[in-house]
């Protein structure tokens, strides 16, 4: 079971960005509070536990209601709940995915809670004593070499403060990371010896690939559609993740790039059009890469210079760009994005499953792996 583990840092590299790791005592408190809310900043995944063959249940987190529910009237004419839902359903699609993630996270927390409680009962000890025995008592103090190595990697993030001044912080962070590893391993053992059923099914949205540029076989089991903006810094940051996905799942992913230039990015629209003009001459991906490399420098003359540098027919390219040949195409991409709930960039759909933002590779891998497992069962 892919889990949402709350209170610990995902990876050591995020220790200075995410909130400070929770201590084990706080973790125990979470187990004892059924109404604990999820921390949206911290997620950890790990290997799957045995999963029951029970059929998943489709989640309708914001279902349309019947015409019986009247929400308002104009001159005596009723406006029903179902009519309102149908009118705003595109705007609700992203929210449905967010609600699912919250519910899925809550399910993961409750599963963890039950696993730990069951083990404590089996041993005849309290949760406090169980976690002390299996986690906190096993945390080793960092050695001087550990501290020096860690400091050398993250020295810049400490603004070059001397090691002696940040030693206490380093010790706490390293110990918290070790607590996380010990807890993960402990819970993995509990999951391995238990039957865990996850019956929730992610909501899906039907998204067209249109005729947009793509990589990977079109018959691949996974279709990854990205709505993106060449002027968006988060989209640029996501290039490494997309490349890793295509390499890790080589031959299994059909990746489609669709344009979604944001209105406040004044150069983004023409940059998207320019990429389509390059596509006309068979060099879309080369031009795409150049646009990310030169982000923030997408004036019309610069777009034309890039085309020349890539060996394109500049007369055809310039005519294409100046005429607005692909203006409607770019606008159609953006409207298609709005219609499926996209409101910012980057936005992704993995076999119709919505994923928003420049998220880490692990979040994509979790969904892709789940999809591949389901396909193998069929």
N, C-alpha and C positions, 0 to 999 in steps of 0.2 A: 504493500500500500504506500503510495506516494503521500507523504505526510507534511502537514504544516506544523513545524516545531517552533513554538513561541518562546521568546525570552533569551535565545542565544543567537549569535551572529552566524550568518550563513557560511561565510568563508573568512579567513584571516584578513584578506585584502579589503574587506568591507568594514573593518573594525573602527575606522576613523570616520566613516560616513553614516553608518547606522547607529541607533541608540546603543548605549552601553549594555552589555550582556546582563541578563537577570541572574541572580544567584539562585542556588538550589532551593533556598527557603521560599523565594518568591514563586518558584516553579511548583513547590508543594502547595502553596496557597491557591494556585490556579486549579490544581486538581480538586481542591476542596470547595471551589466556588463554581457552581454550575452555570452562573451567568457571566463568566469572564468573557470579555470581548477580545477579539483578535487584534494583534499588533500588525498593522498593514505593512510595516517596514521589514519584517523578518520572516523569511520562509526557508525551510530546509527540506530537501528531498533525500530519499535513500532507497535502497533496493526494496522490491516488492515483497510483501508477505503472501502466503497462500491465499488466493482469492476464490471465493465460492463461485460455482457455475450458475448461481441464481441470475435470472435475467435482470438487466438494469432497468430502472424505472425512469421514464422520461420526465424531466422536471418542467412544469409549467409555473414558473415563479411569478409571472404577472399574467394570469389567464384572462382572456376576454370574458365578460359576463353576459348574461342574457339581456334581451331588450326590456325586461321587466324593471330594471333599475333606472329610474328617471332621475337625472342629475340637474336638469334645468328645463325651462320652458321659454319660448318666445311667442308672444301673442297666443298663448294657450297650446302651442305645438311643442311636444316633448322632445328633449334631447336626451338620449339614453346613454347609459354607461357603455354599452357595446359600441355605440356610434363614436363616442369620445375615444375609446380604445382604438378603434379602426383608424381614426383620424391621426392619432399620435403614436401609432405602433412602431413606426420607424425610429422615433426618438427614444422609445423604450428598449430597443434591442441591446444597446450597450449596457443599460441598467440591468437587464435580465442577466447578462453575463456576470456583472459585478455581484448581483444578489446570489447567483449560483456559487461564486467563489467564496463568499462569506459563509454560505450554508455548508459548502464542502469543507471549509476550514473548521467550522464548528463541529461537523461530523468527525473530522480527524482528531480534534481535541477530546471529544467524548470517547472515541475509541481508545485513545491513549489513556485517558482517565480510568476506563474500565479495565484495561490490561494491567495497569499498575495496581489498582485496588484489588483485583483478583489475585495477583501475585502476593501482595501484602497479606491478604486473608489466608492464602495457602500456607504461608510461612508463619502465620500467627504473630505478625509484627505490625507496627504502625507504618504508614506511608513515610513518615519522617525517618524512622529507623531503616526502612528498606532503601531509601535513596541515599542515606548516609553510608550504608553498607556497600551499595553497588556503584555509587558515583563519588560523593564528596571525599570519602575516606581513601579513594584510590587516586586522587588528583596529586600529582607530584609537583614539588616546587621547581620552577624553572632554574636551570643552571646558569652560571655566568655566561657560558658560551651560547646558550639559548637566547639570552637577553641581547647579547652583542649581535648575533645573527639577525634577530628580529629588528633590532634598532637600525642596523645597516640597510635593511630593505625599506623601512618606513621613515628614515631619517628626515626626509623632506617634509613629511606630513607633521612632524614634530617641530617644524620651522627651525631645524638644526639646533635645537636645545641640547645641551650636553646629556649624555646617557645618565649621569648621576641624578640629574634633575627630573627625569621622566621614568626612572627605574620603577617606582611604585606603580605607575600606570601600566607599564609594560608587564609587570608581574601579574597584575590583576587580569589584564587582557589575555595573557597566555594561559593562565589558570582557567579563565572562563571558557576559552577555546577547548581546553582539555576536558572540562566538565561536559561540554557539548558532545564531544566525541564519545566519552564514556557513557553518557545518557543514550545517545543514538545506538551504540552497540548493545546496551542493556535492553532497550526497547525492541531492537531487531530480534533479539533472542526470544522475547515474549511473543512477538508476532509470529515467529517461525513455529512456535509450539501452540499456536492458537489458530482457529478458523475465523478469519475476518471477512465479512461480506460488505462490499461497497456497492450499493444498488443505485446510487445517483448517476444520472446520465447528463452530460454537458449539453446545454442548449445549442442548437445549430442554426445558422442563418444561411440561406441559399445566396451565394455570391457568384456572379458570372466572371469568367476569366476574360470575357470579351475577346478581342483579337490582339491583346497587348503582348509585349515582348516577354519571353519566358525562357527558362533554363530547365534542363532535366527532361526525362521522357514524359510525354503527355499522358501516357497510360500508367504512370507511377501511382502507387496506392495512396500517396499523400499529396494533396494540392495545397501549397502555401501561397496565399495571395497577400501582397503587401500594398497598402495605400501609403504613398510617401510624397515628400516635398524636398526638392533639391536644396532648399535654403534652410531646412530644419536641422539644427545641430544634433538633435537626438536621433534623427534618421541617419545622419552620417556616422554616429557612434554605433549604430546597429549593423553597419556593413560587416564588421568582423564576425558578429553572431550569425548573420545570414550565410557568410562563407563557411563557417564551421558547420552549420546545419547541412549545407550542400555536400561538404566533404564527409561528414560523419554518416549521413544517410544517402550516400551516392547511389543513384539509380532508383531511389525510393521516393524522391520528392520532385514534384513539378512546381517550380517557383515562378510566379507571375508578378510582374511589377506594374502597378497601376498608379497613375498620377493623381495627387490630391494637393495641389498648390494652395497654401493658406492665403487668405486675402491680405493679411498684413505683411506678407513676404513679397515685396514688389517685383523681385526678379524671378520668382519661382515659376510663374506661369510661362514666361518665354523660355526659361531653361527646359521646362517639360516639352514645349513645342520643338525646341532645338533637338532634343533627344529623339523625337519622332522623325524629324528631318534626317537625322543620322541613320535612323532605322530604315528609312527609305533607300539608303545606299548600303545597307548591310553591315553597318558598324554601330549598332545601338549600344551594345554592352561596353565597347571601348569608349564611346562618348559618355555613357552613364558613369563609368569609373572616373573619367576626367572631370565631370561635373562635381563629384564628391571631393576630388582632390583640390579643386579650385573654388570651393564653396565661399560665397561672399564676393565673388569676382565675376558675376554673370551679366554684365552689361551686354547689350546687343553686339557691339564690336568684339568683345571678348568671346562671345559664343561663336562668332564667325571665325575668329582666329583659332579657336580650338578645332573647328572643323578642318581648317587648312592644315593644322599640325597633324591631324590624323589621316591626311591624304585624301580627304573627301573632295568631290567635285564642288568647288566653292561657288561656282555660278549657280548650279542647281540648289545647293544648300542655302545660299543667301536668298534666292528667289522664294524658296520654300518658307523660310523663316519670315521674310518681309511680307509675304502674301497672307500669312495667317492660315496656311493650309491645314494645320492641325489644331487650331484654336478650339474648334467644336469638339474634336476628339478628346482633348484634355478636359474640357468642361464636362463632357459626358462621363469621363472617369470620375471626376469629382462628384458629380450628381449621383452616380451609382454608389459611391462611397457614403454619401449622406443618406441615401435610401436604405442602406444596411446598418446605419447607426454610427458611422464614422464621424467623429467631431474633432479629431486631432491626429497628429502624426508622430511616429509611424503607427499604423494600425494593421493588424494581421488577422487572417482567417486560415485556420488549419483544418481542412476538410469541413469548413463552415463554422468552426469553433473560434470565437472571437478572443483575441489577445491584444491588449492595448499597450503601446509604449515600447521603448527600447529595453526590453526585459532581458535578463541573463539567459544564456543558452539553456541552462537547466530547466527553465520554465517551458521553453519550446519542446525540449526533449521529453519532458513528462507527458505532454499531450501527444506528441508523435509516437512515443512508445506505447501509450494506451491505445492509440488508433491501430497500430500495427498488430498488437495482441488481439484486438477485437476482430481484425481482418483475418488473422490466422485461424480463429475459431470457426469461421464461416466455411 
